[in-house]
Amino acid sequence: MARSKKTPDFETSLERLEEIVECLETGDLSLEQSLKQFEEGVSLTRACQTALTDAEQTIKVLTEKNAELQLNDLDTQSIDD
């Protein structure tokens, strides 16, 4: 099922989070505006965390595949000797 709303990429989410933090730090927003900003910030934080977790898993898989290939290469060399 397709999502109705596209999730922004990591860099875009991070930039928006920085804007929200700056906005909240000024203290010029009403309580309602602050809560809306905070809610958006929480959502963006979760999206960023998911993106980081996905990237970490990808790196882990690639690293394990690379280590396996290196081990296979070592085994092949020791058989030839």
C-alpha contacts under 8 A as a table, 3 or more apart, distances in Angstrom:
res1	aa1	res2	aa2	distance
3	R	6	K	6.61
7	T	47	A	7.70
8	P	12	T	6.05
8	P	13	S	6.00
9	D	12	T	5.45
9	D	13	S	6.17
10	F	13	S	5.14
10	F	14	L	6.09
10	F	47	A	7.60
10	F	48	C	5.69
10	F	51	A	6.57
11	E	14	L	5.08
11	E	15	E	6.17
12	T	15	E	5.17
12	T	16	R	6.20
13	S	16	R	5.12
13	S	17	L	6.12
13	S	44	L	5.78
13	S	45	T	7.88
13	S	47	A	7.62
13	S	48	C	6.78
14	L	17	L	4.98
14	L	18	E	6.31
14	L	44	L	7.55
14	L	48	C	7.18
15	E	18	E	5.15
15	E	19	E	6.40
16	R	19	E	5.01
16	R	20	I	6.22
16	R	44	L	8.00
17	L	20	I	5.03
17	L	21	V	6.20
17	L	41	G	5.80
17	L	44	L	6.75
17	L	45	T	7.54
18	E	21	V	5.14
18	E	22	E	6.24
19	E	22	E	5.18
19	E	23	C	6.15
20	I	23	C	5.00
20	I	24	L	6.09
20	I	37	Q	6.25
20	I	38	F	7.64
20	I	41	G	6.69
21	V	24	L	5.12
21	V	25	E	5.99
22	E	25	E	5.10
22	E	26	T	6.46
23	C	26	T	5.52
23	C	27	G	7.21
23	C	28	D	7.64
23	C	29	L	7.65
24	L	27	G	5.58
24	L	28	D	7.56
24	L	29	L	7.11
24	L	34	S	6.51
24	L	37	Q	7.58
26	T	29	L	7.83
29	L	32	E	7.91
29	L	33	Q	5.69
29	L	34	S	5.74
30	S	33	Q	5.13
30	S	34	S	6.00
31	L	34	S	5.01
31	L	35	L	6.14
32	E	35	L	5.17
32	E	36	K	6.31
33	Q	36	K	5.11
33	Q	37	Q	6.16
34	S	37	Q	5.06
34	S	38	F	6.00
35	L	38	F	4.94
35	L	39	E	6.01
36	K	39	E	5.08
36	K	40	E	6.23
37	Q	40	E	5.13
37	Q	41	G	6.08
38	F	41	G	4.90
38	F	42	V	6.20
39	E	42	V	5.18
39	E	43	S	6.34
40	E	43	S	5.11
40	E	44	L	6.16
41	G	44	L	5.07
41	G	45	T	5.98
42	V	45	T	5.00
42	V	46	R	6.26
43	S	46	R	5.23
43	S	47	A	6.33
44	L	47	A	4.97
44	L	48	C	6.10
45	T	48	C	5.08
45	T	49	Q	6.08
46	R	49	Q	5.02
46	R	50	T	6.10
47	A	50	T	5.12
47	A	51	A	6.21
48	C	51	A	5.04
48	C	52	L	6.15
49	Q	52	L	5.07
49	Q	53	T	6.08
50	T	53	T	5.07
50	T	54	D	6.09
51	A	54	D	5.11
51	A	55	A	6.15
52	L	55	A	5.04
52	L	56	E	6.08
53	T	56	E	5.02
53	T	57	Q	6.20
54	D	57	Q	5.13
54	D	58	T	6.22
55	A	58	T	5.05
55	A	59	I	6.19
56	E	59	I	5.12
56	E	60	K	6.10
57	Q	60	K	4.97
57	Q	61	V	6.16
58	T	61	V	5.18
58	T	62	L	6.14
59	I	62	L	5.08
59	I	63	T	5.90
60	K	63	T	5.09
60	K	64	E	6.08
61	V	64	E	5.14
61	V	65	K	6.11
62	L	65	K	5.07
62	L	66	N	6.01
63	T	66	N	4.97
63	T	67	A	6.06
64	E	67	A	5.03
64	E	68	E	6.07
65	K	68	E	5.05
65	K	69	L	6.18
66	N	69	L	5.10
66	N	70	Q	6.22
67	A	70	Q	5.04
67	A	71	L	6.17
68	E	71	L	5.08
68	E	72	N	6.16
69	L	72	N	5.07
69	L	73	D	6.14
70	Q	73	D	5.03
70	Q	74	L	6.23
71	L	74	L	5.04
71	L	75	D	6.18
72	N	75	D	5.07
72	N	76	T	6.13
73	D	76	T	5.13
73	D	77	Q	6.26
74	L	77	Q	5.15
74	L	78	S	6.25
75	D	78	S	5.18
75	D	79	I	6.30
76	T	79	I	5.24
76	T	80	D	6.45
77	Q	80	D	5.19
77	Q	81	D	6.54
78	S	81	D	5.30
